Amino acid sequence: MTRVTNLVVKNAHGAKFWTVDDVEYIDFVSGVAVNALGHTHPEVVKAIQDQASSLIHLGLNYGYYESVVNLAEKLAEITPGDLDTVFFSNSGAEAIDGAIKLARAATGRPALIAFEGSFHGRTIGATTLTASSAKYKKHYEPLMGGVYHIPYPYALQLGKGMSEQEAAAYSLDRLQKLFELQVDPAQVAAIIIEPFMGEGGYVPAPAAFLHQLRRITEKHGILLVFDEVQTGFGRTGKMFAAEHAEVTPDILVLAKALSAGMPLGAIVANRELHEKWPVAGHGSTFGGNPISCAAALASIHVIEREQLVERSAALGNQIVERLKQEIGHLTSVAQIRGTGLMIGVEFQDENGNPGTKLVAAIREEALKNKLLVTSCGVYGQTIRLMLPLNIAEEDLDKGLTILETAIVKAATV
Ligand SMILES: Cc1ncc(COP(=O)(O)O)c(C=O)c1O
């Protein structure tokens, strides 16, 4: 694994954690976009404790339990369109692999299309779909067959001065070329996309592009899969990023913030599609374990009650405005972008190339000043903020001040 820090952490609460030697840090990583309610939210802790004292594990093959049924019903209620049926697994990558199996089994087709820059996880299936860094695939070839990649509509990286519309048109043109030159669309089971690219750079896919993908997939009987492992549960200022474009995928993959730090993944589709997945075609010993489901229910309950999705949208705008004011003038800042609390600051060097070294220096300086913040982008050129949706104003202000100071320092060295 990549070791980002050597901190030994003792406890954590809200947007802060403390090391074993009692040093306090502000946490702008949130367990990599997992802790939507911050660390150790009391209602999540209580739900875990209560569930643990009544049922820890039985196995979904052998019976239903309340927490899993209630969570499936809740997900059916809050996910877009007709998505109403859930298969539970333990992680994002595992859920992605399940979605691949579902797509292949339901369509009887072999091929899959994913996007350059995308990240879907570390299992062999998810690693094959991933294309955010060659290092994730090195040593593991040959990976799964039948997988093709086309460019993500990421204007800033596709070409200097390219507009969002041009990037979307280019990406769709490459899809058309792929159909003509490499794989007949009738052979394609699914197109898998992060509607808002996470690890690859915190870049939203334009709504019009997602509409076109929906139209093309429908025309060819291809399933559209949205990987919302990182974007789900309010991160982008909507409960799900799919809502920005008002596009309902055939399969929605969830994990991370779903269950407030407990391991859980979900493959959500409509019942008709799920029923095309043959019995015994998939399974999991731990998937949908009662404690993770109880934590998820508590977390969704708090997100709804405290209107944290709306807060994410409003607070995100304020933060982007503040960052533009404080650091927007620096020539090394290529772009400050954000939708809700999915905020990225992309850096460039003096030649306009990705500002990889700058970002590393900013992270190091921030950590020295007791702020944990991380990066994304295929060249590590973007600082990404993954704040709890309920972050206290005071912690937010303190963390942003440390970050802005670190950016100004690194940019003026
Ligand atoms: C968009 C996306 N999909 C899938 C995954 C994999 O999830 P996990 O680490 O839970 O396997 C991640 C993890 O970062 C992710 O960001």
The ligand as an SDF file (V2000), in Angstrom:
LIG
                    3D

 16 16  0  0  0  0  0  0  0  0999 V2000
  -15.0800    5.5990   -7.6500 C   0  0  0  0  0  0  0  0  0  0  0  0
  -14.5310    4.4450   -6.8560 C   0  0  0  0  0  0  0  0  0  0  0  0
  -14.9120    3.2020   -7.1610 N   0  0  0  0  0  0  0  0  0  0  0  0
  -14.4670    2.1340   -6.4780 C   0  0  0  0  0  0  0  0  0  0  0  0
  -13.5770    2.2890   -5.4280 C   0  0  0  0  0  0  0  0  0  0  0  0
  -13.0920    1.0850   -4.6890 C   0  0  0  0  0  0  0  0  0  0  0  0
  -13.6730    1.0350   -3.4260 O   0  0  0  0  0  0  0  0  0  0  0  0
  -13.0130    0.1520   -2.2600 P   0  0  0  0  0  0  0  0  0  0  0  0
  -11.7220    0.7840   -1.8940 O   0  0  0  0  0  0  0  0  0  0  0  0
  -14.0440    0.1690   -1.1710 O   0  0  0  0  0  0  0  0  0  0  0  0
  -12.8250   -1.2130   -2.8170 O   0  0  0  0  0  0  0  0  0  0  0  0
  -13.1400    3.5720   -5.0800 C   0  0  0  0  0  0  0  0  0  0  0  0
  -12.1710    3.7600   -3.9770 C   0  0  0  0  0  0  0  0  0  0  0  0
  -11.5040    4.7550   -3.8530 O   0  0  0  0  0  0  0  0  0  0  0  0
  -13.6300    4.6790   -5.8030 C   0  0  0  0  0  0  0  0  0  0  0  0
  -13.2510    5.9270   -5.5100 O   0  0  0  0  0  0  0  0  0  0  0  0
  1  2  1  0
  2  3  1  0
  2 15  2  0
  3  4  2  0
  4  5  1  0
  5  6  1  0
  5 12  2  0
  6  7  1  0
  7  8  1  0
  8  9  2  0
  8 10  1  0
  8 11  1  0
 12 13  1  0
 12 15  1  0
 13 14  2  0
 15 16  1  0
M  END
$$$$
